[in-house]
Amino acid sequence: MRPQKVLDDEILAGLTKVFRSKGYEGASLKELAEATGLKKASLYHRFPNGKQEMAETVLNHIGEWVQNNVFLALADEEVSPQMRLKNGILQITKLYNGGEETCLLRALSMKAGLDLFNEQIQNGMQDWINAFYNLGLELGFSTSKATKYAVQTLVDIQGSLIVTRGLNDIKIFEETLKKIESNYLE
């Protein structure tokens, strides 16, 4: 059998769906195999270190997507900071499917996941804060205001995703993104 050169999008999508919905602890190998369309043995062939490697691969994939879509949109010096914010929010909407998807960082931040992925989770959250901090500076905020808004933006996004799912009301996520945009552009 020849080595797998590229991880199939369907496999990544299946793994992501399970980890987002079940977290690390709740994701069983059976569910991961079913979601990818592979047998357990095939999953272990692709991921010799098991479930931990699967979750790391998903974290890395989502991290790259966020870097290439959200953070680059927020840092694109070819457009105004106001347009960067609008483009970044559009990408956040895509990332979370309009508020219907759980954040992977949150899903993996339960006890076992946090023990295994703490550094990646902290770095991922700090990257979000840094991206919005830098945008705040570009918009003329003081360093303290840029810091405050950046942290609050992360809290607002994460909190709105939880409340949106808990109340099954997508408007909460939509309104939160509008509020974030309004806060930065006031």
Buried (B, 14 or more C-beta within 10 A) or exposed (E): EEEEEEEEEEBBBBBBBBBBBBBBEBBEEEBBBBBBEBEEEEBBEBBEEEBBBBBBBBBEBBBEBBBEBBBBBBBBEEEEBBEBBBBBBBBBBEBBEBBEBBBBBBBBBBEBBEEBBEEBBEBBBEBBBBBBBBBBBBBEBEEEBBBBBBBBBBEBBBBBBBBBBEEEEBEBBBBBBEEBBEBBEE
